[in-house]
Amino acid sequence: MDRAEVLLIGGRSGVGKSTVGWEVSARLRAVPVSHAIIEGDFMGQVHPAPEGDPHRSEITERNLTAVWANFARLGHRRLVYTNTASVLPGATGMFVRAMGADVRIVRVLLTATDVTAEARLTGRELGSELRQEIEGSARKARMLDARAVAGTVRVTTDGRSVIDIAGEVVAATGWV
């Protein structure tokens, strides 16, 4: 396979993007399906934001491009990428520029109720930003639901095991 493919796993805070992403990777390794995985949230974590890049989108794209180039040099053609907003229309260009004009993009939006997300965040966020995370998660859930690219596969995570969720996500890729 010469064409690059990317699985974008998006969703609100507390929905399980990282956990599902790593379980997807475990399932792909077991088959085995060659792939790389990137936690997109780490691609732009610089504070303060670079001058002229208040949303850190430029540094995120530059880092994605560099990391993907390294993976591609090793022969990888499939990427699992987790990030809240990765399923929004504005993210498409970043993946086309970083991975090539003919990249195949599969978008999955993980969903959870406010109650489920708050419970998960309460268990995870031990620092000073819990309330901010809960409020931001609810806002992002509504925005993602309204603005996700047409054709995005929606996968509910409430009351489901990560193994079951990852199975549905992997099925959406057609990689197995």
Secondary structure, DSSP 8 states (H G I E B T S, - for coil): --S-EEEEEEE-TTS-HHHHHHHHHHHHHHTT---EEEEGGGGG--SS--TT-TT-HHHHHHHHHHHHHHHHHTT--EEEEE-TTTTSGGGHHHHHHHH-TT-EEEEEEEE--HHHHHHHHHHH--STTHHHHHHHHHHHHHHHHHHS-TT-EEEE-TT--HHHHHHHHHHHHT--
